[in-house]
């Protein structure tokens, strides 16, 4: 019982952190501190090409806290740390591919907005198509089966037609007096 309560409290805290990060206004270059704190990377690189590369990579990487935003859009502390890591590694001379490989090795393919097609992500890429084909196949089977059922139910014998005409004509006594048909529809289908 206690473990369940702890899990619920942790989930609530994570949801609160995500919603706070989601609704916080994004930082612009003007809002960035003039001098970064000791031991942290600057929020904007002095080199415009380096900052453009950081922004490009930041839009390709998913925030691990918010999960529906890139690290460029998110204001979560982890997203800020990831942007700083990307900036530091690019400033140190590593290529974009090396930085992405490092983050994938550390956090898995989930950190990428467009995960590569491989065995483990095949369901992610092919799942929607499989579900669509299964739905269309089920719908076609159901329509065909319904047509067969309708054809079997719709075929009335002459005696049933005569009884239906008598009922519709208002001669209910005549229809009630007429003997019911000897074979029923259930036995024919």
C-alpha positions in Angstrom: 0.0 0.0 0.0 2.8 2.4 0.9 4.7 1.7 -2.3 1.6 2.4 -4.4 1.3 5.8 -2.6 4.9 6.6 -3.3 4.5 5.8 -7.0 1.4 8.0 -7.2 3.2 10.9 -5.5 6.2 10.6 -7.8 3.9 10.5 -10.8 2.1 13.6 -9.5 5.5 15.4 -9.0 6.6 14.5 -12.5 3.3 15.8 -14.0 3.6 19.0 -12.0 7.2 19.5 -13.3 6.2 18.9 -16.9 3.2 21.2 -16.7 5.4 23.9 -15.1 8.0 23.5 -17.9 5.3 23.4 -20.5 3.6 26.6 -19.4 6.7 28.6 -18.6 7.6 31.3 -21.1 10.5 30.3 -23.4 13.9 32.0 -22.8 15.1 34.3 -25.5 18.7 35.4 -26.1 18.0 38.7 -24.3 16.8 36.8 -21.2 20.1 34.8 -21.0 22.4 35.7 -18.1 25.4 37.9 -19.1 27.9 35.6 -17.4 27.1 32.0 -16.7 27.6 30.4 -13.3 30.9 28.7 -12.7 31.0 25.2 -14.1 28.0 25.6 -16.5 28.0 26.3 -20.2 26.8 29.7 -21.6 23.2 29.7 -22.8 24.2 31.3 -26.1 27.5 30.6 -27.9 29.6 33.6 -29.0 30.1 31.9 -32.4 26.9 32.2 -34.6 27.7 29.1 -36.6 28.1 27.1 -33.4 24.8 28.4 -32.0 23.1 27.6 -35.3 24.4 24.0 -35.0 23.3 23.8 -31.4 19.8 25.0 -32.4 19.6 22.5 -35.3 20.6 19.6 -33.1 18.3 20.8 -30.3 15.3 20.6 -32.6 16.1 17.0 -33.5 16.4 15.8 -29.9 13.4 15.1 -27.6 13.1 16.4 -24.1 13.1 13.4 -21.8 10.9 15.2 -19.2 8.2 16.7 -21.4 8.5 14.1 -24.2 6.4 16.0 -26.6 8.8 18.9 -27.0 12.3 19.2 -28.4 15.1 20.3 -26.0 15.1 23.6 -27.9 11.4 24.2 -27.0 11.5 22.9 -23.4 12.3 24.8 -20.3 12.8 21.8 -18.1 16.1 21.7 -16.2 17.2 18.5 -18.0 16.5 20.1 -21.4 18.7 23.0 -20.4 21.4 20.6 -19.4 21.2 18.7 -22.6 21.4 21.9 -24.7 24.5 22.9 -22.7 26.0 19.4 -23.3 25.4 19.8 -27.0 26.9 23.3 -27.0 30.0 22.1 -25.0 30.6 19.1 -27.2 30.3 21.1 -30.4 32.6 23.8 -29.0 35.1 21.0 -28.2 35.2 20.1 -31.8 33.0 17.0 -31.9 30.8 16.5 -35.0 27.0 16.6 -34.9 26.9 12.9 -35.6 29.3 12.3 -32.6 27.1 14.4 -30.3 23.9 12.5 -31.4 25.7 9.2 -31.0 26.8 10.1 -27.5 23.2 11.1 -26.5 21.7 8.0 -28.0 24.3 5.8 -26.2 23.4 7.6 -23.0 19.6 7.9 -23.3 18.6 5.5 -26.1 16.8 6.0 -29.3 13.9 7.7 -27.4 16.0 10.9 -27.3 15.6 11.2 -31.1 12.4 12.6 -32.7 13.0 10.4 -35.7 14.3 7.1 -34.4 16.2 4.9 -36.9 14.4 2.0 -38.6 15.8 -1.1 -37.0 14.5 -4.3 -35.4 13.5 -2.7 -32.1 11.8 0.3 -33.7 10.1 -1.6 -36.5 6.8 -1.8 -34.7 7.0 2.0 -34.2 7.4 2.6 -37.9 5.2 -0.2 -39.2 2.5 -0.3 -36.5 0.2 2.3 -37.9 0.2 0.7 -41.4 -0.4 -2.8 -39.8 -3.3 -1.4 -37.8 -4.8 0.3 -40.8 -4.6 -2.8 -43.0 -6.1 -4.9 -40.2 -9.0 -2.5 -39.8 -9.7 -2.4 -43.5 -9.5 -6.2 -43.7 -11.9 -6.6 -40.8 -14.3 -4.1 -42.3 -14.3 -5.9 -45.7 -14.9 -9.2 -43.9 -17.7 -7.8 -41.9 -19.4 -6.2 -44.9 -19.1 -9.4 -46.9 -20.5 -11.4 -44.0 -23.4 -9.0 -43.5 -24.3 -9.2 -47.2 -24.4 -13.0 -47.0 -26.6 -12.8 -43.8 -29.0 -10.3 -45.5 -29.4 -12.5 -48.6 -30.2 -15.5 -46.5 -32.7 -13.6 -44.3 -34.3 -11.8 -47.3 -35.3 -14.9 -49.2 -39.0 -15.6 -48.3 -41.0 -18.6 -49.5 -44.3 -18.1 -51.4 -46.3 -19.0 -48.3 -44.5 -16.4 -46.3 -45.1 -13.8 -49.0 -48.8 -14.6 -49.1 -49.1 -14.4 -45.3 -47.3 -11.0 -45.3 -49.6 -9.7 -48.0 -52.7 -10.8 -46.0 -51.3 -9.1 -42.9 -50.6 -5.9 -44.8 -54.0 -5.9 -46.4 -55.6 -6.0 -43.0 -57.0 -9.4 -43.1 -55.4 -10.5 -39.9 -58.1 -13.1 -39.3 -57.3 -14.7 -42.6 -53.6 -14.6 -41.9 -54.1 -16.1 -38.4 -56.3 -18.8 -39.9 -53.8 -19.7 -42.5 -51.4 -22.4 -41.4 -47.9 -21.3 -40.8 -45.4 -22.4 -43.4 -44.0 -25.8 -42.8 -40.4 -24.9 -43.1 -38.9 -22.0 -41.0 -36.3 -19.6 -42.1 -33.8 -20.8 -39.4 -33.8 -24.3 -40.9 -33.0 -23.0 -44.4 -30.0 -20.9 -43.4 
